[in-house]
Amino acid sequence: MKFSIKKPVIISLLAVFPVLAFPCVSHASELSSATENLSSSTTELIEAKDSAAANVLSPEEELASRKKVVADALSLSLKEVEAARTKLNSANIEEESDLATIRSSILEWLDLEEKYFKEAEDELTSDDLNLEEVKSLAKDVKAHRDESYNDNLTDALNFIFVLETSKLTDTANERWVRINDDLQKIEKAGLIKKDLFVSEMAEARKMIDGARALVERSFTIIREIYLPAPKEEAEMSAPIEDESVIAEEKIPSVKDLCSAAIVNLKSGYAEFIKISTAVKKLLKLP
């Protein structure tokens, strides 16, 4: 009878654990690629001098060509805004929390950016716009992106990165708890030796806890950006500078911290896979 519990108990162990993949990476990469394309397009539009090929175009054709470049730049900008908004709205954040306050702040900023880019689109579609005005509009859009938009978008994407890395860490922790419970049940049933996988579970625990610590450091940086402490409190908590320190230690970025957290989580999942594979062999299961 002791084998009657085998199938339901070890189902989570025998599942082929997926390779840990962070969903925001591809999202952020797409936005980064779009931003790079946008920067090169607007720079080309603004800085390119008349060439032999440009001289072949009629004034009307050149105007249409340059308007298209600006239109593409504005379209990419609006896609960036909408992608970030979608990610933020889908994030599971506790209401009335400081993270909810940060999300609201970013969403308000995204609304303003959307308004700016849409107004630029409306201006671009004016029939009265001439070539010099198109060039001027392109310079304004590029300056707007370079002076504030790009940095603010990076902060927003970092916030999304931390939220999703935190969610992955929670999921990994839930799996650790479930697998640990299943192992204890299997041990009690006499299917495997006691503490057979204690080292693997300890290593997975260490990796997950390490990921959580890195996520919390990331959240601290995000809070300092969006929820700065009052001046008096900041002055009181400011560290005393050590003049003997010649080179200041580089502070890791949110991206660096979250990337390191994901590496930890992958290592934790590797331990889960090792356990799953070993249990299958021990119980002679396919």
DARAQUI-V812608 format. One record per residue. N is the residue number from 1. SS is DSSP state (H for helix, E for strand, C for the rest). NEAR is the number of other ideal C-beta (glycine too) atoms within 10 Angstrom. Layout:
((N & SS & NEAR) (N & SS & NEAR))
This chain:
((1 & C & 5) (2 & H & 9) (3 & H & 10) (4 & H & 9) (5 & H & 14) (6 & H & 16) (7 & H & 10) (8 & H & 10) (9 & H & 19) (10 & C & 23) (11 & H & 11) (12 & H & 15) (13 & H & 21) (14 & H & 18) (15 & C & 11) (16 & C & 8) (17 & C & 19) (18 & C & 8) (19 & C & 9) (20 & C & 18) (21 & C & 10) (22 & C & 19) (23 & H & 11) (24 & H & 20) (25 & H & 15) (26 & H & 10) (27 & H & 18) (28 & H & 21) (29 & H & 10) (30 & H & 13) (31 & H & 22) (32 & H & 14) (33 & H & 11) (34 & H & 17) (35 & H & 18) (36 & H & 10) (37 & H & 13) (38 & H & 23) (39 & H & 16) (40 & H & 10) (41 & H & 18) (42 & H & 23) (43 & H & 12) (44 & H & 11) (45 & H & 23) (46 & H & 17) (47 & H & 9) (48 & C & 11) (49 & C & 5) (50 & C & 9) (51 & C & 8) (52 & H & 6) (53 & H & 7) (54 & H & 13) (55 & H & 8) (56 & H & 9) (57 & C & 14) (58 & C & 8) (59 & H & 9) (60 & H & 9) (61 & H & 11) (62 & H & 16) (63 & H & 17) (64 & H & 12) (65 & H & 13) (66 & H & 20) (67 & H & 18) (68 & H & 13) (69 & H & 18) (70 & H & 25) (71 & H & 14) (72 & H & 15) (73 & H & 25) (74 & H & 24) (75 & H & 14) (76 & H & 20) (77 & H & 25) (78 & H & 16) (79 & H & 15) (80 & H & 25) (81 & H & 24) (82 & H & 12) (83 & H & 17) (84 & H & 23) (85 & H & 17) (86 & H & 12) (87 & H & 21) (88 & H & 19) (89 & H & 10) (90 & H & 10) (91 & C & 16) (92 & C & 8) (93 & C & 16) (94 & C & 8) (95 & C & 6) (96 & C & 7) (97 & C & 10) (98 & H & 14) (99 & H & 20) (100 & H & 13) (101 & H & 14) (102 & H & 22) (103 & H & 20) (104 & H & 12) (105 & H & 14) (106 & H & 21) (107 & H & 14) (108 & H & 10) (109 & H & 18) (110 & H & 19) (111 & H & 12) (112 & H & 11) (113 & H & 23) (114 & H & 15) (115 & H & 11) (116 & H & 17) (117 & H & 23) (118 & H & 14) (119 & H & 11) (120 & H & 21) (121 & H & 15) (122 & H & 10) (123 & H & 15) (124 & H & 19) (125 & C & 10) (126 & C & 10) (127 & C & 4) (128 & C & 5) (129 & C & 16) (130 & C & 11) (131 & H & 13) (132 & H & 9) (133 & H & 14) (134 & H & 21) (135 & H & 14) (136 & H & 13) (137 & H & 21) (138 & H & 24) (139 & H & 14) (140 & H & 14) (141 & H & 23) (142 & H & 21) (143 & H & 13) (144 & H & 16) (145 & H & 22) (146 & H & 12) (147 & H & 9) (148 & H & 12) (149 & H & 21) (150 & H & 15) (151 & H & 11) (152 & H & 16) (153 & H & 22) (154 & H & 17) (155 & H & 18) (156 & H & 27) (157 & H & 22) (158 & H & 21) (159 & H & 27) (160 & H & 23) (161 & H & 25) (162 & H & 26) (163 & H & 25) (164 & H & 21) (165 & H & 27) (166 & H & 21) (167 & H & 16) (168 & H & 23) (169 & H & 25) (170 & H & 14) (171 & H & 13) (172 & H & 22) (173 & H & 18) (174 & H & 10) (175 & H & 18) (176 & H & 20) (177 & H & 10) (178 & H & 13) (179 & H & 23) (180 & H & 14) (181 & H & 12) (182 & H & 19) (183 & H & 24) (184 & H & 12) (185 & H & 15) (186 & H & 21) (187 & H & 15) (188 & H & 12) (189 & C & 16) (190 & C & 10) (191 & C & 18) (192 & C & 16) (193 & C & 9) (194 & C & 10) (195 & C & 10) (196 & C & 16) (197 & C & 23) (198 & H & 10) (199 & H & 10) (200 & H & 19) (201 & H & 19) (202 & H & 11) (203 & H & 16) (204 & H & 27) (205 & H & 15) (206 & H & 14) (207 & H & 22) (208 & H & 24) (209 & H & 15) (210 & H & 18) (211 & H & 27) (212 & H & 19) (213 & H & 15) (214 & H & 25) (215 & H & 26) (216 & H & 14) (217 & H & 18) (218 & H & 26) (219 & H & 20) (220 & H & 12) (221 & H & 17) (222 & H & 20) (223 & H & 16) (224 & H & 11) (225 & H & 14) (226 & H & 16) (227 & C & 12) (228 & C & 10) (229 & C & 13) (230 & C & 8) (231 & H & 8) (232 & H & 8) (233 & H & 10) (234 & H & 11) (235 & H & 9) (236 & H & 9) (237 & H & 8) (238 & C & 9) (239 & C & 5) (240 & C & 5) (241 & C & 8) (242 & C & 8) (243 & C & 6) (244 & C & 5) (245 & C & 8) (246 & C & 6) (247 & C & 5) (248 & C & 8) (249 & C & 6) (250 & C & 7) (251 & C & 9) (252 & C & 15) (253 & C & 13) (254 & H & 24) (255 & H & 15) (256 & H & 13) (257 & H & 25) (258 & H & 28) (259 & H & 16) (260 & H & 19) (261 & H & 28) (262 & H & 23) (263 & H & 15) (264 & H & 23) (265 & H & 26) (266 & H & 17) (267 & H & 17) (268 & H & 26) (269 & H & 21) (270 & H & 17) (271 & H & 23) (272 & H & 22) (273 & H & 14) (274 & H & 15) (275 & H & 20) (276 & H & 17) (277 & H & 14) (278 & H & 15) (279 & H & 21) (280 & H & 14) (281 & H & 8) (282 & H & 13) (283 & C & 15) (284 & C & 6) (285 & C & 11) (286 & C & 4))
